[in-house]
Amino acid sequence: MKSVLKIYPWKLLQQQLRYYSHQQENYGEMGLKLKRAQETIERAMTLYQPNEMMLCFNGGKDCTVLLDLLAKETKLSGHLQAVYVKSHDPFDEIEQFIRSSAKHYQLKLLRYEGLLKLAIEQVVSDHPQVRAMLLGCRSSDPYCSKLTAFMPCDNNWPSNLTRVFPILDWNYSDIWNYIRLNKVPYCCLYDQGYTSLGGERGSTRVNPNLLVYDEVKNKMVFKAASELKDSRLERANRDDLEQSHCKDSKQN
């Protein structure tokens, strides 16, 4: 069955961004960030073969954007591969979204369970050709402020693995602007008031800063994550001490 997901090629996307740069200043800045992300991805493709690169994908908004960016690279067409490390008690909605994303993007998805570090070690053991892990971390994420686009693993993680961060300089608004502009499918939990998705249901709740009174429905409701005005409150719905891929792992 043919996928109904439309993936915009780079040229069309760049034309769109040039148009918006004349309309709103923030879209002009977004265009520059998009260009840097594209350059990072293209540099990775000159350093590694498609089978040597893998996306760390957990269904969060940031790695979803990165997946969409990678899908625009014709050289990776049919060669996209990713690893999903399932937590102990994941959201059903995340599980469903990951399955649908793998199908739409024709993603070769590996599934592991348990602690992220152990899972990545197992990935490298099972697939020794993998030399680069692409991650959707942003510099505003915990432990990520000092990262650069290409960094070798540290802290006793697989030493032969390089971490690649194409969207490091993007912010919360950039992520949602890109999703809206390109009509990128995303996990439905973000429309229910979740702004950051943790691996465990018990430690992640709707963001209280999105709670408003709906006069039409005559009750309190949660706005969508894209309507959060203060990006500093992105993780106000998280109780967990998150592992970060920058330090250990990350999910958004």
C-alpha positions as CSV (number, residue, x, y, z in Angstrom):
1,M,0.0,0.0,0.0
2,K,1.4,3.4,-1.0
3,S,2.1,5.8,1.8
4,V,-0.1,8.9,1.9
5,L,2.7,10.9,3.6
6,K,4.0,13.7,1.5
7,I,7.8,14.3,1.9
8,Y,8.9,17.6,0.6
9,P,12.2,17.6,-1.3
10,W,14.9,20.1,-0.2
11,K,14.5,22.4,-3.2
12,L,10.8,22.9,-2.5
13,L,11.4,23.3,1.2
14,Q,14.0,26.0,0.5
15,Q,11.7,27.8,-1.8
16,Q,9.0,27.9,0.9
17,L,11.5,29.2,3.5
18,R,12.7,31.9,1.2
19,Y,9.1,33.0,0.7
20,Y,8.4,33.1,4.5
21,S,11.7,34.9,5.1
22,H,10.1,37.9,3.4
23,Q,6.9,37.6,5.5
24,Q,8.3,37.0,9.0
25,E,11.7,37.5,10.5
26,N,11.6,34.3,12.5
27,Y,11.2,32.3,9.3
28,G,14.3,33.9,7.9
29,E,16.3,32.7,10.9
30,M,14.6,29.3,10.6
31,G,15.9,29.1,7.0
32,L,19.5,29.6,8.2
33,K,19.1,26.9,10.8
34,L,17.6,24.6,8.2
35,K,20.6,25.2,6.0
36,R,23.0,24.4,8.8
37,A,21.1,21.2,9.6
38,Q,21.2,20.2,5.9
39,E,25.0,20.8,5.9
40,T,25.5,18.7,8.9
41,I,23.5,15.8,7.4
42,E,25.4,16.1,4.1
43,R,28.7,16.2,5.9
44,A,27.7,13.0,7.8
45,M,26.9,11.4,4.4
46,T,30.4,12.2,3.1
47,L,32.0,10.6,6.2
48,Y,29.7,7.5,6.5
49,Q,27.9,5.2,4.3
50,P,24.1,4.9,4.7
51,N,24.4,1.5,6.5
52,E,26.9,3.1,8.9
53,M,24.4,5.8,10.1
54,M,21.5,5.2,12.4
55,L,18.9,7.6,13.9
56,C,18.0,7.3,17.5
57,F,14.2,7.5,17.3
58,N,11.7,7.5,20.2
59,G,8.7,9.3,18.8
60,G,9.4,12.7,20.3
61,K,9.0,15.9,18.4
62,D,12.7,16.7,17.9
63,C,13.7,13.3,16.5
64,T,10.6,13.3,14.4
65,V,11.7,16.6,12.8
66,L,15.2,15.0,12.3
67,L,13.6,11.9,10.7
68,D,11.7,14.2,8.2
69,L,14.9,16.0,7.4
70,L,16.8,12.8,6.7
71,A,13.9,11.5,4.6
72,K,14.5,14.5,2.2
73,E,18.0,13.2,1.3
74,T,17.6,11.2,-1.8
75,K,20.9,9.4,-1.1
76,L,19.3,7.9,2.0
77,S,16.1,6.9,0.2
78,G,15.3,3.3,1.1
79,H,18.3,3.2,3.5
80,L,17.0,5.0,6.5
81,Q,17.6,3.0,9.7
82,A,16.8,3.8,13.3
83,V,16.8,2.3,16.8
84,Y,14.0,2.6,19.2
85,V,14.7,1.8,22.9
86,K,11.5,1.0,24.6
87,S,11.1,2.0,28.2
88,H,9.4,0.0,31.0
89,D,6.0,1.7,30.7
90,P,5.7,3.7,27.4
91,F,2.7,5.6,26.2
92,D,0.5,3.5,23.9
93,E,0.2,6.6,21.7
94,I,4.0,6.7,21.3
95,E,4.2,3.1,20.4
96,Q,1.5,3.6,17.8
97,F,3.2,6.7,16.3
98,I,6.6,4.9,16.1
99,R,5.0,2.1,14.1
100,S,3.2,4.5,11.7
101,S,6.4,6.6,11.3
102,A,8.4,3.5,10.4
103,K,5.8,2.6,7.8
104,H,5.4,6.1,6.3
105,Y,9.1,6.8,6.0
106,Q,10.0,3.2,5.0
107,L,12.3,3.2,8.1
108,K,14.3,0.1,9.0
109,L,13.5,0.1,12.7
110,L,15.4,-1.8,15.3
111,R,13.7,-2.3,18.6
112,Y,15.4,-2.8,22.0
113,E,14.3,-2.7,25.6
114,G,15.9,-1.6,28.8
115,L,18.4,1.0,29.7
116,L,19.5,3.1,26.8
117,K,23.3,2.7,27.4
118,L,23.0,-1.1,27.4
119,A,20.7,-1.0,24.4
120,I,23.1,1.1,22.3
121,E,26.0,-1.2,23.3
122,Q,23.9,-4.1,22.0
123,V,23.1,-2.2,18.8
124,V,26.8,-1.7,18.1
125,S,27.5,-5.4,19.0
126,D,24.7,-6.6,16.7
127,H,25.5,-4.1,13.9
128,P,29.2,-3.4,14.1
129,Q,29.1,-1.4,10.8
130,V,27.2,1.4,12.6
131,R,29.7,4.3,13.2
132,A,27.4,7.3,13.6
133,M,24.2,7.9,15.7
134,L,22.1,10.8,14.6
135,L,20.3,12.5,17.5
136,G,17.6,15.2,17.8
137,C,19.1,17.0,20.7
138,R,19.0,20.8,21.0
139,S,21.5,22.9,22.9
140,S,18.7,24.1,25.3
141,D,18.2,20.5,26.4
142,P,19.6,19.3,29.8
143,Y,23.4,18.7,29.5
144,C,23.5,19.7,25.9
145,S,24.7,23.3,26.0
146,K,28.4,22.4,25.2
147,L,27.7,20.0,22.4
148,T,29.0,20.4,18.8
149,A,27.6,18.9,15.6
150,F,30.0,15.9,15.7
151,M,31.2,14.4,18.9
152,P,32.6,11.0,19.8
153,C,30.8,9.1,22.6
154,D,32.2,9.4,26.1
155,N,31.4,8.3,29.7
156,N,32.1,4.7,28.8
157,W,29.7,4.6,25.9
158,P,30.9,2.8,22.7
159,S,34.1,4.6,21.8
160,N,33.8,3.8,18.1
161,L,30.5,5.6,17.8
162,T,30.2,9.3,16.8
163,R,27.1,11.3,17.8
164,V,25.7,13.7,15.2
165,F,23.5,16.6,16.2
166,P,22.0,18.3,13.1
167,I,19.4,20.5,14.9
168,L,21.5,21.5,17.9
169,D,20.8,25.2,17.4
170,W,17.0,24.9,16.9
171,N,14.7,26.0,19.7
172,Y,11.2,24.9,20.7
173,S,9.5,27.3,18.3
174,D,11.6,26.2,15.4
175,I,10.5,22.6,15.9
176,W,6.8,23.5,15.8
177,N,7.3,26.0,12.9
178,Y,9.0,23.3,10.9
179,I,6.2,20.7,11.8
180,R,3.5,23.1,10.8
181,L,5.2,24.4,7.6
182,N,5.9,20.9,6.3
183,K,2.8,19.2,7.7
184,V,4.9,16.7,9.5
185,P,2.9,14.0,11.4
186,Y,3.6,13.9,15.1
187,C,2.5,12.0,18.2
188,C,-1.1,12.9,19.1
189,L,-0.1,13.4,22.8
190,Y,1.3,16.9,21.9
191,D,-2.3,18.0,21.0
192,Q,-3.5,16.9,24.5
193,G,-1.2,19.3,26.4
194,Y,2.0,17.3,26.6
195,T,5.0,19.4,25.8
196,S,7.8,16.9,26.5
197,L,7.3,13.2,26.3
198,G,9.2,11.1,28.9
199,G,9.8,7.4,28.5
200,E,7.6,6.5,31.4
201,R,3.9,7.3,31.6
202,G,4.1,7.6,35.4
203,S,6.6,10.5,35.3
204,T,5.1,12.5,32.5
205,R,1.9,14.5,32.6
206,V,0.1,17.3,30.7
207,N,1.8,20.7,31.1
208,P,-0.1,22.8,33.7
209,N,0.9,26.0,31.8
210,L,-1.4,25.0,28.9
211,L,-4.5,24.8,31.0
212,V,-7.1,27.4,30.0
213,Y,-10.8,28.0,30.3
214,D,-12.8,27.2,27.2
215,E,-15.9,29.4,27.1
216,V,-17.5,27.4,24.3
217,K,-17.1,24.1,26.2
218,N,-17.6,25.8,29.5
219,K,-14.7,23.9,31.1
220,M,-11.0,23.9,31.6
221,V,-9.0,22.4,28.8
222,F,-5.4,21.9,27.8
223,K,-4.0,23.7,24.7
224,A,-1.7,22.0,22.2
225,A,2.0,21.9,22.9
226,S,2.6,24.2,19.9
227,E,0.8,27.0,21.7
228,L,3.3,27.1,24.6
229,K,4.6,30.7,24.7
230,D,7.5,30.3,27.1
231,S,9.9,27.6,26.0
232,R,11.5,27.5,29.4
233,L,8.4,25.7,30.6
234,E,8.7,22.9,28.0
235,R,9.6,20.3,30.6
236,A,7.3,21.6,33.3
237,N,5.3,18.4,32.8
238,R,8.2,16.0,33.6
239,D,8.9,14.4,37.0
240,D,11.7,12.1,35.9
241,L,15.4,12.8,36.1
242,E,15.8,12.3,32.4
243,Q,18.8,10.5,30.9
244,S,20.1,12.7,28.1
245,H,21.8,11.5,24.9
246,C,24.1,14.4,25.6
247,K,24.9,13.0,29.0
248,D,23.2,9.6,28.7
249,S,20.0,9.8,26.7
250,K,17.1,12.1,25.8
251,Q,13.4,12.1,24.9
252,N,11.3,15.1,23.9
